[in-house]
């Protein structure tokens, strides 16, 4: 009888994280008339999908790009956050997305013109 080797155990703090960069793009949708608006209402789903395709085309390794639910900064949207740094961006176009991908995700250099500074005191909820 053949047995499989045990599955590797990975715990926090055990070496490198699975992803070098993990991007969360808010794609929450609210009614068009909602007072805070929504990232999806401003094109975030399409732009996140574009970022995913761009990452694959550029051969990004150990980079994960995900749609995310509400990030609670709707009035700034569309927004994304890059971890492990925790850098927030506001973006509007494919050009913005490409600049974030090439400069920050792949090159490690923040795109200062798109960095979003959020005052925690202004968060809703």
Secondary structure, DSSP 8 states (H G I E B T S, - for coil): -----------TTSSS-S-SEEEEEE-----TT-TT--SGGGTHHHHHHHHHHHHHHTT--SEEEEEES--S-GGG-SEEEEETTTEEEE--SHHHHHHIIIIIIIT----GGGB----GGG---
